[in-house]
Amino acid sequence: MSTQNPKRELFQQLARVGTALSSGTRLEFLELLAQGERSVDQLAAMTGVTVANTSQHLQKLRQAGLILGRKQGQYVFYQLTGDNVVGLLEALGNVGETHLAEVERIVRLYMAAKDDLEPVPAKELLDRVRKSLVTVLDVRPPDEFAAGHVPGAVNIPIQELERRLSELPKRKEIVAYCRGPYCLMSYDAVQLLRRKGLKARRLEAGLPEWRHAGMPIER
């Protein structure tokens, strides 16, 4: 490696991260891996991407230092290299919403239309949980809940929520969360709960952002 212009060489290496993030599919994989370890087959099944293409995308993320793999038998399981990758995705979302009109439009039309109330910030939720003022509802799949969740959260996957409403207390406000700020499961949960006459709001982001902010996690 030449040392004629170390800053330029440094920027070229950092650009590898940008290149790895230049695919919506790879961003979706990162959101899923932020919930816990996944195999190539699992990610392919969850996203509808072929196993071959999934493997190629994961190699690009791995080469950029964003994920790492662990071989177990015939399978390789992937995970994020650290919670700072979640911070990177948060920053990407913030910049996009602030400076890209198309991102702002999608958020407004498809997400704010489902829920235009201010979400609950993480620190506020933690304080209200400690005072037993709210019921925290995790609407992710059970395996993601088992890998880590907000302390005291109740796990009812979104597809089961309507028939399991009786499990939720009627007099407490319910705060729902899922995989991240753009995960529609929490929006759908809040919309359903309000339609059924329950008081409900969303957590400001999802479990990965909660963990990245240094909030406590139960497993």
C-alpha positions as CSV (number, residue, x, y, z in Angstrom):
1,M,0.0,0.0,0.0
2,S,1.3,3.4,-0.9
3,T,1.8,6.0,1.8
4,Q,1.9,9.0,-0.6
5,N,-1.5,10.2,0.6
6,P,-2.6,8.2,3.7
7,K,-5.8,10.3,4.1
8,R,-6.9,9.4,0.6
9,E,-6.1,5.8,1.1
10,L,-8.1,5.9,4.4
11,F,-11.1,7.3,2.7
12,Q,-10.9,4.7,0.0
13,Q,-11.0,2.0,2.7
14,L,-13.9,3.7,4.4
15,A,-15.7,3.8,1.1
16,R,-15.9,0.0,1.2
17,V,-18.4,0.4,4.0
18,G,-20.4,2.8,1.9
19,T,-20.4,0.4,-1.0
20,A,-21.6,-2.4,1.2
21,L,-24.5,-0.2,2.3
22,S,-25.5,0.7,-1.3
23,S,-28.1,-2.1,-1.5
24,G,-31.6,-2.1,0.0
25,T,-31.4,-5.8,0.3
26,R,-28.2,-5.6,2.4
27,L,-29.7,-3.0,4.6
28,E,-32.6,-5.3,5.2
29,F,-30.2,-8.1,6.1
30,L,-28.5,-5.9,8.6
31,E,-31.8,-5.1,10.2
32,L,-32.6,-8.8,10.6
33,L,-29.1,-9.6,11.9
34,A,-29.5,-6.8,14.5
35,Q,-32.2,-9.0,16.1
36,G,-29.8,-12.0,16.4
37,E,-27.7,-14.6,14.6
38,R,-29.1,-16.0,11.3
39,S,-28.0,-18.5,8.7
40,V,-28.0,-17.9,4.9
41,D,-31.0,-20.1,4.5
42,Q,-32.9,-18.3,7.3
43,L,-32.2,-14.9,5.8
44,A,-33.2,-16.1,2.3
45,A,-36.5,-17.5,3.6
46,M,-37.3,-14.3,5.6
47,T,-36.7,-11.9,2.6
48,G,-37.6,-14.0,-0.4
49,V,-34.1,-13.6,-1.9
50,T,-32.5,-16.7,-3.4
51,V,-29.9,-18.5,-1.3
52,A,-27.2,-17.8,-3.9
53,N,-27.9,-14.0,-3.9
54,T,-28.2,-14.0,-0.1
55,S,-24.7,-15.5,0.2
56,Q,-23.2,-13.0,-2.2
57,H,-24.8,-10.1,-0.3
58,L,-23.5,-11.4,3.0
59,Q,-20.0,-11.7,1.6
60,K,-20.0,-8.0,0.7
61,L,-21.1,-7.1,4.2
62,R,-18.5,-9.4,5.6
63,Q,-15.7,-7.9,3.5
64,A,-16.7,-4.5,4.7
65,G,-16.4,-5.6,8.3
66,L,-20.1,-5.2,9.1
67,I,-20.8,-8.8,9.9
68,L,-18.9,-12.0,10.9
69,G,-19.7,-15.6,10.3
70,R,-19.6,-18.7,12.6
71,K,-19.6,-22.2,11.0
72,Q,-21.7,-24.8,12.7
73,G,-21.9,-28.2,10.9
74,Q,-22.9,-27.5,7.3
75,Y,-24.2,-24.0,8.1
76,V,-22.7,-20.6,8.6
77,F,-24.4,-18.3,11.0
78,Y,-23.9,-14.5,10.7
79,Q,-24.2,-11.7,13.2
80,L,-23.3,-8.0,13.3
81,T,-19.7,-7.2,14.3
82,G,-20.9,-4.8,16.9
83,D,-23.7,-2.5,18.1
84,N,-22.0,0.4,16.3
85,V,-23.3,-1.1,13.1
86,V,-26.8,-0.3,14.5
87,G,-25.6,3.2,15.1
88,L,-24.5,3.4,11.5
89,L,-27.9,2.4,10.3
90,E,-29.5,4.9,12.6
91,A,-27.3,7.7,11.2
92,L,-28.1,6.6,7.6
93,G,-31.8,6.8,8.4
94,N,-31.6,10.2,10.0
95,V,-29.6,11.7,7.1
96,G,-32.1,10.1,4.6
97,E,-35.2,11.5,6.3
98,T,-33.6,14.9,6.7
99,H,-32.1,15.4,3.2
100,L,-33.9,13.0,0.8
101,A,-37.4,14.1,-0.1
102,E,-38.3,10.6,-1.3
103,V,-37.4,9.1,2.1
104,E,-39.4,11.7,3.9
105,R,-42.4,11.1,1.5
106,I,-42.4,7.3,2.1
107,V,-42.2,7.8,5.9
108,R,-45.0,10.3,5.8
109,L,-47.3,8.3,3.5
110,Y,-46.8,4.8,4.7
111,M,-45.7,5.2,8.4
112,A,-47.0,8.5,9.7
113,A,-50.3,7.7,8.0
114,K,-50.6,4.6,10.3
115,D,-49.5,6.4,13.4
116,D,-49.0,10.2,13.6
117,L,-48.6,10.3,17.4
118,E,-45.1,11.0,18.8
119,P,-43.4,7.7,19.8
120,V,-42.1,7.1,23.3
121,P,-38.4,7.8,23.7
122,A,-36.3,5.0,25.2
123,K,-35.4,6.7,28.5
124,E,-39.0,7.7,29.1
125,L,-40.2,4.1,28.5
126,L,-37.6,2.7,30.9
127,D,-38.7,5.1,33.6
128,R,-42.4,4.2,33.1
129,V,-41.5,0.5,33.1
130,R,-39.8,0.8,36.4
131,K,-42.8,2.5,37.8
132,S,-45.1,-0.2,36.4
133,L,-47.1,2.5,34.4
134,V,-47.1,0.7,31.0
135,T,-47.2,-2.7,29.4
136,V,-44.4,-3.2,26.9
137,L,-45.4,-5.3,23.9
138,D,-42.8,-7.0,21.7
139,V,-44.4,-8.1,18.4
140,R,-41.4,-9.8,16.9
141,P,-41.1,-13.6,16.4
142,P,-40.4,-15.6,19.6
143,D,-36.8,-16.5,18.6
144,E,-35.9,-12.8,18.3
145,F,-37.6,-12.1,21.6
146,A,-35.6,-14.9,23.3
147,A,-32.4,-13.4,22.0
148,G,-33.0,-10.2,23.8
149,H,-35.9,-7.9,24.8
150,V,-36.9,-4.8,26.8
151,P,-37.2,-5.8,30.5
152,G,-40.6,-7.0,31.4
153,A,-41.9,-7.0,27.8
154,V,-44.7,-9.3,26.8
155,N,-44.1,-11.2,23.5
156,I,-47.1,-11.6,21.2
157,P,-46.1,-11.8,17.5
158,I,-48.0,-9.4,15.3
159,Q,-49.9,-12.2,13.5
160,E,-51.2,-13.5,16.8
161,L,-52.1,-10.2,18.4
162,E,-55.8,-9.9,17.5
163,R,-56.7,-13.3,18.9
164,R,-54.6,-12.8,22.0
165,L,-55.8,-9.4,23.1
166,S,-57.2,-10.8,26.3
167,E,-53.7,-11.4,27.5
168,L,-53.1,-7.6,27.7
169,P,-54.2,-5.5,30.6
170,K,-57.0,-3.1,29.7
171,R,-56.2,-0.2,32.0
172,K,-52.5,0.4,31.2
173,E,-51.1,2.1,28.2
174,I,-49.4,-0.3,25.8
175,V,-46.1,0.6,24.2
176,A,-45.2,-1.7,21.2
177,Y,-41.9,-2.2,19.5
178,C,-40.4,-4.4,16.9
179,R,-37.2,-4.6,14.8
180,G,-36.4,-0.9,14.2
181,P,-37.7,2.5,13.2
182,Y,-38.9,1.3,9.8
183,C,-40.4,-2.0,11.0
184,L,-44.1,-1.9,10.2
185,M,-45.1,-4.5,12.8
186,S,-45.2,-2.0,15.6
187,Y,-47.2,0.4,13.5
188,D,-49.7,-2.4,12.7
189,A,-49.9,-3.4,16.4
190,V,-50.7,0.1,17.6
191,Q,-53.3,0.6,14.9
192,L,-55.0,-2.7,15.9
193,L,-54.9,-1.9,19.6
194,R,-56.4,1.5,19.2
195,R,-59.1,0.1,16.9
196,K,-60.0,-2.3,19.8
197,G,-60.2,0.6,22.2
198,L,-56.9,0.3,23.9
199,K,-54.5,3.1,24.6
200,A,-51.3,2.4,22.6
201,R,-48.1,4.0,21.4
202,R,-44.9,3.0,19.7
203,L,-41.4,2.9,21.1
204,E,-39.3,5.5,19.3
205,A,-37.2,2.8,17.5
206,G,-36.7,-0.9,18.0
207,L,-34.8,-3.4,20.2
208,P,-31.4,-2.9,18.4
209,E,-31.5,0.9,18.9
210,W,-32.6,0.4,22.5
211,R,-29.6,-1.9,23.1
212,H,-27.3,0.5,21.3
213,A,-28.4,3.4,23.6
214,G,-27.2,1.4,26.6
215,M,-30.6,0.4,27.8
216,P,-31.0,-2.8,29.8
217,I,-31.8,-6.1,28.0
218,E,-33.4,-9.3,29.3
219,R,-32.8,-12.6,27.7
